[in-house]
Every structure is written in structure tokens, then in C-alpha cells.
């Protein structure tokens, strides 16, 4: 259900992306300073160690489960880091428990307002639950069509192993068509967005129009050699940015 790294006094809850899991954070967990931080990487219902846990498979449920996990760990206050879909969930958690979140981080975050799709784009993403070829095309697209086919295949294989078809399919409209932006707009939490230069969908332009316009104490960091998966593409740079912010 949860993988913890470190035993430091700064608590960080990590919420994974659509293609991820608690074990889907690339090299980032190996770069955490365990004397300063305690990170908890959780699985959503239908993912990883919770593949067989039924659920509604939506963003509100992820937030509820994350808060229950924090309670179980004895964390009263903590930072939240969310990747992609997890960026939406992290913001929902902030809306649900604003007094408990010390720092908010979105890595290529889905906006709290959701993501608009054209018909062709929706067909590609909607077909990804059952078609590994669609999954590979999406990962290739969102990393700038510049990375090796072998790595893409590895990412696809991991996503197939770490999630059920039912959950993966249901989470798409959950993150793409959920809008709770009015619940977080103006929240003064320190809020960092980290995006990759080669991410055409959730890159700097999207973060500027959404994240930066939502949080008055927001910062934006663009990683030049990354696309949508900075934890795999540029893990040391990502870990350094996170450490400096947290």
C-alpha cells in the first residue's frame, strides 16, 4: 500500500501519475536524503499493492485515501508531491485539508481544472486502457518523441503490471474532466510546479496559465532535458529542485 523512504523530520507524501505506482518513481527514491526527510509513496486503488482494492477510481477518493494514510503514519502536517494525475490529487488534498499541507509540489501536474482534449486526443488516451500501443504513443508524445523505444516499452510494461484495466480506464475522465479549481484558487501554500521542456501538454505554458494563476506563492521550474517523466529522465536535477524547495 505504501513505500516509505527515510526517517527524517520533514514528511512528504508522494502521489503517482496515471502510468505510475508507488514503485513508479524512477530513480527519485534513491536520491532522497533520509536523515532530513521521510517520504511515503502510496498506491491508489487499482494500482500496485492495491490492485485488488475496489473503488470509485476518482480524484476525491485518492485524496481521502491519502489523508487516511497520513493519519495512519501519525503525520499531522506534511508536504505533498504529485506527478501528473497525482498533481491533481495533491491539489484536491490541499482543498480537503488546507491546514495540514505545508508545501505543494506538482511534477508535470494536471491542473485542478482538468485537461481539455480534442476528439483525436481523447481517442488516443481513452484507448490506452486496453491497447499497449496507445500507451507507448502517449509516453512517446509527452516526452517529445526523443527517447529510446526500449525505455518506452519498459514504461508501458510497468504500467500494465502495476494497474488494472478497469482502474486505469476510470481514472482518465477522473483527472481529465474534474474541475475543483475554485476550491484552491488563492490558497497561500508555497506551491512549486516542475515541468519538462519537452512536455507538449503539461509543460511551461500550461503551468503558467493554471498553476501560476492559482497559487499566489507559486514557483515554476522548467527542466531543459526532461519531458513528462523527470523522475526517469533527469532524476538528480529533479531531486535537487525538490530538496531546495522543501
Steps between C-alpha positions, in 0.01 A plus 500: 500500500780741583877510459690721744850640451702671773424587860558875509280765661359646175207290379419471130206314348550398135205444265581325173384559145263315269777273372669472839472328838671516838794329326477714187714796602813415303823577685351768725459279811873417490589870509306596814697620800356261758642691794304811406187354344247221534322435172192279466419374150141374488308283253152600388216251492555279199878558497805317634445331834137620488416359157225289651349776715171613344409864486338788322832577330475878516703794627291559813554138604876529456495805726297320767728198490809722518370676808418165659857389427642816658286438806628143521858624483430753774572796273308809604674727247687401187601601149325347199674417172286387207604391153263558206163356614648505849541876461123530478460271801754701699303818436176325598666394825594863559135598447386229742756572773659843444629528856700179472699562179826688554623496137339404170703364209372403157732316262346551155174546692151457362324831579223514759273600212568181304640460149314578175528247215413514135326197347818341369687548826216355705487193276872441554481533878166321536634201310809471719334288767483201265756581231870496596577672171298801611688506828833503319384776265389715794827460689696572181289808426526643851880461507549677168544198268867489592562201728588139426238246397638261763436750781151569367427126497629471857265777613206336324578162651519652848166677459334177384640309797425768759135582420177328408329579172185604688678747729726640227203565275288658773772737618521669158171695521568545871812709440410645162146613576508589869494874579540611861716803421282742696571303818875568481522834320686752715629244752822648647687167534852504350433330167767375261433375147783307332454435129708365217595708198407210272148443639260641238184460710583576864804720455582860580214658305236291676658548843518876447134521400375277781734434793665841502164676470350296785757525779632842609818344645574287195831424331566340163811299416561374145745212454668531162576132439169358624158428359209369707705255711772701672546229764620269222655751259683739736474353851795677662388841379144432614612381844716811540211733412268320741755507781563871455127572510407272788 
